[in-house]
């Protein structure tokens, strides 16, 4: 079964929220999908990202649309239009 990376990230977020540790998550994901779908290092990387609280995917469609309309749009314009607080990064 082929799985895209975005789907795996959502699964990992679910397992992280469920308080699974990285090694347990590897076993769970490998039990459902191919054994080489994820590695312990890959899971630890994403669990660190989730733990830091930095949003992984947010406003992607809106940002993509803004860039397609105007290739010269800058970060500040995107931040202001979407009301993104740059201090959170």
DSSP file (Angstrom, degrees, kcal/mol; ACC not computed):
  #  RESIDUE AA STRUCTURE BP1 BP2  ACC     N-H-->O    O-->H-N    N-H-->O    O-->H-N    TCO  KAPPA ALPHA  PHI   PSI    X-CA   Y-CA   Z-CA
    1    1 A X              0   0    0      0, 0.0    33,-0.4     0, 0.0     2,-0.4   0.000 360.0 360.0 360.0 123.6    0.0    0.0    0.0
    2    2 A X        -     0   0    0     31,-0.1     2,-0.4    35,-0.0    35,-0.0  -0.672 360.0-172.3 -85.9 134.4    1.5    3.3   -1.1
    3    3 A X        -     0   0    0     -2,-0.4     2,-0.1     4,-0.0    30,-0.0  -0.984  16.6-133.3-128.5 134.3    1.3    6.1    1.4
    4    4 A X     >  -     0   0    0     -2,-0.4     4,-1.8     1,-0.1     3,-0.2  -0.480  26.0-113.2 -85.4 162.8    2.2    9.8    0.9
    5    5 A X  H  > S+     0   0    0      1,-0.2     4,-2.3     2,-0.2     5,-0.1   0.833 113.6  57.2 -65.0 -33.9    4.3   11.7    3.4
    6    6 A X  H  > S+     0   0    0      2,-0.2     4,-2.0     1,-0.2    -1,-0.2   0.919 106.5  49.4 -64.5 -41.8    1.4   14.0    4.4
    7    7 A X  H  > S+     0   0    0      1,-0.2     4,-2.2     2,-0.2    -1,-0.2   0.915 109.9  51.7 -62.1 -42.6   -0.8   11.1    5.4
    8    8 A X  H  X S+     0   0    0     -4,-1.8     4,-2.9     1,-0.2    -1,-0.2   0.908 106.7  54.1 -60.6 -41.8    2.1    9.6    7.4
    9    9 A X  H  X S+     0   0    0     -4,-2.3     4,-2.6     1,-0.2    -1,-0.2   0.904 108.2  49.3 -60.7 -40.8    2.5   13.0    9.2
   10   10 A X  H  X S+     0   0    0     -4,-2.0     4,-2.1     2,-0.2    -1,-0.2   0.903 111.7  48.7 -64.8 -39.4   -1.1   13.0   10.2
   11   11 A X  H  X S+     0   0    0     -4,-2.2     4,-2.5     2,-0.2    -2,-0.2   0.920 112.1  48.8 -64.0 -43.2   -0.8    9.5   11.5
   12   12 A X  H  X S+     0   0    0     -4,-2.9     4,-2.7     2,-0.2    -2,-0.2   0.887 108.9  52.9 -64.7 -38.8    2.3   10.4   13.5
   13   13 A X  H  X S+     0   0    0     -4,-2.6     4,-2.8     2,-0.2    -1,-0.2   0.917 109.6  49.7 -61.7 -42.3    0.5   13.5   14.9
   14   14 A X  H  X S+     0   0    0     -4,-2.1     4,-1.7     2,-0.2    -2,-0.2   0.937 112.5  46.1 -60.7 -47.5   -2.3   11.2   16.1
   15   15 A X  H  <>S+     0   0    0     -4,-2.5     5,-2.5     2,-0.2    -2,-0.2   0.876 112.8  50.6 -65.3 -37.1    0.1    8.7   17.7
   16   16 A X  H ><5S+     0   0    0     -4,-2.7     3,-1.8     1,-0.2    -2,-0.2   0.933 110.4  49.0 -63.7 -46.3    2.0   11.6   19.3
   17   17 A X  H 3<5S+     0   0    0     -4,-2.8    -1,-0.2     1,-0.3    -2,-0.2   0.807 105.6  58.5 -63.0 -28.8   -1.3   13.0   20.7
   18   18 A X  T 3<5S-     0   0    0     -4,-1.7    -1,-0.3    -5,-0.2    -2,-0.2   0.404 119.5-114.1 -80.4   2.4   -2.1    9.6   22.0
   19   19 A X  T < 5 +     0   0    0     -3,-1.8     2,-0.2     1,-0.2    -3,-0.2   0.767  62.5 153.4  68.4  29.8    1.1    9.7   24.0
   20   20 A X      < -     0   0    0     -5,-2.5    -1,-0.2     1,-0.0     2,-0.2  -0.602  40.6-127.7 -79.7 149.4    2.9    6.9   22.1
   21   21 A X     >  -     0   0    0     -2,-0.2     4,-2.4     1,-0.1     5,-0.2  -0.505  28.7 -99.4 -91.5 172.0    6.6    7.1   22.1
   22   22 A X  H  > S+     0   0    0      1,-0.2     4,-2.2     2,-0.2     5,-0.2   0.878 121.0  50.0 -61.1 -41.5    8.6    6.9   18.9
   23   23 A X  H  > S+     0   0    0      1,-0.2     4,-1.7     2,-0.2    -1,-0.2   0.890 112.2  47.9 -67.8 -37.2    9.5    3.2   19.1
   24   24 A X  H  > S+     0   0    0      2,-0.2     4,-2.2     1,-0.2    -1,-0.2   0.904 110.9  52.2 -65.6 -40.2    5.9    2.2   19.8
   25   25 A X  H  X S+     0   0    0     -4,-2.4     4,-2.9     1,-0.2     5,-0.3   0.882 105.7  54.2 -64.4 -38.5    4.8    4.4   16.8
   26   26 A X  H  X S+     0   0    0     -4,-2.2     4,-2.7     1,-0.2     5,-0.2   0.930 109.8  47.8 -60.0 -44.9    7.3    2.7   14.5
   27   27 A X  H  X S+     0   0    0     -4,-1.7     4,-1.6     2,-0.2    -2,-0.2   0.908 113.5  47.5 -62.5 -42.6    5.8   -0.7   15.4
   28   28 A X  H  X S+     0   0    0     -4,-2.2     4,-1.1     2,-0.2    -2,-0.2   0.950 116.2  42.2 -65.2 -50.0    2.3    0.5   14.9
   29   29 A X  H >X S+     0   0    0     -4,-2.9     4,-3.1     1,-0.2     3,-0.5   0.909 115.1  50.3 -65.8 -41.7    3.0    2.2   11.5
   30   30 A X  H 3< S+     0   0    0     -4,-2.7    -1,-0.2    -5,-0.3    -2,-0.2   0.801 106.0  57.6 -67.0 -28.1    5.1   -0.7   10.3
   31   31 A X  H 3< S+     0   0    0     -4,-1.6    -1,-0.2    -5,-0.2    -2,-0.2   0.782 117.1  32.8 -71.1 -26.8    2.4   -3.2   11.3
   32   32 A X  H << S+     0   0    0     -4,-1.1    -2,-0.2    -3,-0.5    -3,-0.1   0.849 127.8  27.1 -95.8 -42.8   -0.1   -1.4    9.1
   33   33 A X  S  < S-     0   0    0     -4,-3.1   -31,-0.1     1,-0.3     4,-0.0  -0.383 108.8 -50.6-109.5-173.0    2.1   -0.3    6.2
   34   34 A X    >   -     0   0    0    -33,-0.4     3,-1.6    -2,-0.1     4,-0.4  -0.197  51.3-117.1 -59.1 152.4    5.4   -1.5    4.8
   35   35 A X  T 3  S+     0   0    0      1,-0.3     3,-0.3     2,-0.1    -1,-0.1   0.796 114.8  49.4 -62.7 -28.6    8.2   -2.1    7.2
   36   36 A X  T 3  S+     0   0    0      1,-0.2    -1,-0.3    -6,-0.1     3,-0.1   0.198  79.4 101.8 -98.2  17.5   10.3    0.5    5.5
   37   37 A X  S <  S+     0   0    0     -3,-1.6     2,-0.3     1,-0.2    -1,-0.2   0.925  94.5   7.4 -65.1 -45.0    7.6    3.2    5.5
   38   38 A X        -     0   0    0     -4,-0.4     2,-0.3    -3,-0.3    -1,-0.2  -0.956  67.1-149.3-136.2 155.5    9.1    5.0    8.5
   39   39 A X     >  -     0   0    0     -2,-0.3     4,-2.2    -3,-0.1     5,-0.2  -0.782  32.9-109.5-116.7 165.9   12.3    4.7   10.6
   40   40 A X  H  > S+     0   0    0     -2,-0.3     4,-2.6     1,-0.2     5,-0.2   0.893 120.2  52.3 -61.7 -39.5   12.8    5.5   14.3
   41   41 A X  H  > S+     0   0    0      2,-0.2     4,-2.3     1,-0.2    -1,-0.2   0.908 108.1  51.0 -63.3 -41.7   14.9    8.5   13.3
   42   42 A X  H  > S+     0   0    0      2,-0.2     4,-2.0     1,-0.2    -2,-0.2   0.921 112.6  46.3 -61.1 -45.1   12.1    9.9   11.1
   43   43 A X  H  X S+     0   0    0     -4,-2.2     4,-2.9     1,-0.2     5,-0.2   0.908 110.3  52.3 -65.7 -42.0    9.6    9.5   13.9
   44   44 A X  H  X S+     0   0    0     -4,-2.6     4,-2.1     2,-0.2    -1,-0.2   0.894 107.6  53.5 -62.1 -38.7   11.9   11.1   16.4
   45   45 A X  H  X S+     0   0    0     -4,-2.3     4,-1.8     1,-0.2    -1,-0.2   0.947 113.5  41.8 -58.4 -49.6   12.3   14.1   14.1
   46   46 A X  H  X S+     0   0    0     -4,-2.0     4,-2.7     1,-0.2    -2,-0.2   0.874 111.1  55.0 -70.5 -35.9    8.6   14.6   13.8
   47   47 A X  H  X S+     0   0    0     -4,-2.9     4,-2.6     2,-0.2    -1,-0.2   0.889 107.6  51.0 -63.9 -37.0    7.9   14.0   17.5
   48   48 A X  H  X S+     0   0    0     -4,-2.1     4,-1.8    -5,-0.2    -1,-0.2   0.916 110.7  49.2 -62.6 -42.2   10.4   16.7   18.3
   49   49 A X  H  X>S+     0   0    0     -4,-1.8     5,-0.8     2,-0.2     4,-0.7   0.922 113.0  46.3 -63.3 -43.8    8.6   19.0   15.8
   50   50 A X  H ><5S+     0   0    0     -4,-2.7     3,-1.0     1,-0.2    -2,-0.2   0.914 111.2  52.5 -64.1 -42.3    5.2   18.2   17.4
   51   51 A X  H 3<5S+     0   0    0     -4,-2.6    -1,-0.2     1,-0.3    -2,-0.2   0.840 101.9  59.9 -63.3 -33.7    6.6   18.7   20.9
   52   52 A X  H 3<5S-     0   0    0     -4,-1.8    -1,-0.3    -5,-0.2    -2,-0.2   0.711 105.2-129.9 -69.7 -18.9    7.9   22.1   20.0
   53   53 A X  T <<5 +     0   0    0     -3,-1.0     2,-0.4    -4,-0.7    -3,-0.1   0.508  56.0 146.2  84.2   3.1    4.4   23.3   19.2
   54   54 A X      < -     0   0    0     -5,-0.8    -1,-0.3     1,-0.1     2,-0.1  -0.622  54.9-117.4 -74.7 124.7    5.3   24.7   15.8
   55   55 A X        -     0   0    0     -2,-0.4     3,-0.2     1,-0.1    -1,-0.1  -0.415  23.7-162.1 -64.3 135.2    2.4   24.2   13.4
   56   56 A X  S    S+     0   0    0      1,-0.3     2,-0.5    -2,-0.1    -1,-0.1   0.926  75.6  18.4 -84.8 -50.3    3.4   21.9   10.6
   57   57 A X  S    S+     0   0    0      2,-0.0     2,-0.3     3,-0.0    -1,-0.3  -0.967  74.4 146.6-128.8 116.0    0.7   22.7    8.1
   58   58 A X  S    S-     0   0    0     -2,-0.5    -3,-0.0    -3,-0.2     0, 0.0  -0.952  70.9  -9.2-151.9 129.0   -1.4   25.8    8.4
   59   59 A X  S  > S+     0   0    0     -2,-0.3     4,-2.6     1,-0.1     5,-0.2   0.731  79.2 145.0  59.9  25.1   -3.0   28.0    5.7
   60   60 A X  H  >  +     0   0    0      1,-0.2     4,-2.7     2,-0.2     5,-0.2   0.919  68.8  48.1 -62.1 -45.0   -1.1   26.2    3.0
   61   61 A X  H  > S+     0   0    0      1,-0.2     4,-2.3     2,-0.2    -1,-0.2   0.913 113.7  47.0 -63.2 -42.5   -3.9   26.4    0.4
   62   62 A X  H  > S+     0   0    0      2,-0.2     4,-2.3     1,-0.2    -1,-0.2   0.911 113.7  47.5 -65.9 -42.3   -4.4   30.1    1.1
   63   63 A X  H  X S+     0   0    0     -4,-2.6     4,-2.2     2,-0.2    -2,-0.2   0.919 111.7  50.7 -65.3 -43.3   -0.6   30.9    0.9
   64   64 A X  H  X S+     0   0    0     -4,-2.7     4,-2.4    -5,-0.2    -2,-0.2   0.917 110.5  49.6 -59.9 -43.9   -0.3   28.8   -2.3
   65   65 A X  H  X S+     0   0    0     -4,-2.3     4,-2.0     1,-0.2    -1,-0.2   0.911 109.6  51.2 -62.0 -43.2   -3.2   30.7   -3.9
   66   66 A X  H  X S+     0   0    0     -4,-2.3     4,-2.2     1,-0.2    -1,-0.2   0.896 111.8  47.2 -61.6 -40.0   -1.6   34.1   -2.9
   67   67 A X  H  < S+     0   0    0     -4,-2.2    -1,-0.2     2,-0.2    -2,-0.2   0.878 109.9  52.4 -70.5 -38.0    1.7   33.1   -4.4
   68   68 A X  H  < S+     0   0    0     -4,-2.4     3,-0.3     1,-0.2    -1,-0.2   0.864 112.2  46.4 -65.9 -34.5    0.0   31.9   -7.6
   69   69 A X  H  < S+     0   0    0     -4,-2.0     2,-0.4     1,-0.3    -2,-0.2   0.912 131.7  15.8 -71.7 -43.5   -1.8   35.2   -8.0
   70   70 A X    ><  -     0   0    0     -4,-2.2     3,-1.7    -5,-0.2    -1,-0.3  -0.884  61.2-169.1-137.8 102.6    1.3   37.3   -7.3
   71   71 A X  T 3  S+     0   0    0     -2,-0.4    -1,-0.1    -3,-0.3    -4,-0.1   0.666  89.1  57.9 -64.4 -16.4    4.7   35.7   -7.5
   72   72 A X  T 3  S+     0   0    0      2,-0.0    -1,-0.3    -5,-0.0    -5,-0.1   0.257  73.4 129.7-100.8  12.1    6.3   38.7   -5.9
   73   73 A X    <   -     0   0    0     -3,-1.7     2,-0.2    -7,-0.2    -6,-0.0  -0.403  49.1-141.7 -65.5 142.2    4.2   38.7   -2.7
   74   74 A X     >  -     0   0    0      1,-0.1     4,-2.0    -2,-0.1     3,-0.2  -0.595  21.4-105.1-106.4 169.4    6.4   38.9    0.4
   75   75 A X  H  > S+     0   0    0      1,-0.2     4,-3.0     2,-0.2     5,-0.2   0.879 117.6  55.8 -58.5 -41.6    6.2   37.3    3.8
   76   76 A X  H  > S+     0   0    0      1,-0.2     4,-2.6     2,-0.2    -1,-0.2   0.902 107.2  49.3 -61.7 -41.7    5.0   40.4    5.5
   77   77 A X  H  > S+     0   0    0     -3,-0.2     4,-2.5     2,-0.2    -1,-0.2   0.912 112.7  47.5 -63.7 -42.5    2.0   40.7    3.1
   78   78 A X  H  X S+     0   0    0     -4,-2.0     4,-2.4     2,-0.2    -2,-0.2   0.933 112.1  50.3 -63.5 -45.7    1.1   37.1    3.7
   79   79 A X  H  X>S+     0   0    0     -4,-3.0     5,-2.3     1,-0.2     4,-0.7   0.919 113.2  45.5 -57.9 -45.9    1.4   37.5    7.4
   80   80 A X  H  <5S+     0   0    0     -4,-2.6     3,-0.4     3,-0.2    -1,-0.2   0.917 114.3  46.7 -67.4 -43.7   -0.8   40.5    7.5
   81   81 A X  H  <5S+     0   0    0     -4,-2.5    -1,-0.2     1,-0.2    -2,-0.2   0.887 121.3  36.3 -68.0 -38.3   -3.5   39.1    5.2
   82   82 A X  H  <5S-     0   0    0     -4,-2.4    -1,-0.2    -5,-0.2    -2,-0.2   0.421 107.5-123.3 -94.8   1.0   -3.7   35.8    7.0
   83   83 A X  T  <5 +     0   0    0     -4,-0.7     2,-0.5    -3,-0.4    -3,-0.2   0.925  49.3 166.9  56.7  48.7   -3.2   37.3   10.5
   84   84 A X      < -     0   0    0     -5,-2.3     2,-0.8    -6,-0.2    -1,-0.2  -0.831  33.7-136.4 -95.2 128.8   -0.2   35.1   11.2
   85   85 A X    >   -     0   0    0     -2,-0.5     3,-1.5     1,-0.2     4,-0.2  -0.770   8.9-159.7 -87.2 112.0    1.9   36.2   14.2
   86   86 A X  G >  S+     0   0    0     -2,-0.8     3,-1.5     1,-0.3    -1,-0.2   0.709  84.1  74.0 -65.4 -19.9    5.6   35.9   13.2
   87   87 A X  G 3  S+     0   0    0      1,-0.3    -1,-0.3     2,-0.2    -2,-0.0   0.746  82.2  69.3 -66.5 -22.3    6.6   35.9   16.8
   88   88 A X  G <         0   0    0     -3,-1.5    -1,-0.3     1,-0.3    -2,-0.2   0.671 360.0 360.0 -71.1 -14.0    5.3   32.3   17.1
   89   89 A X    <         0   0    0     -3,-1.5    -1,-0.3    -4,-0.2    -2,-0.2   0.405 360.0 360.0 -99.8 360.0    8.2   31.2   14.9
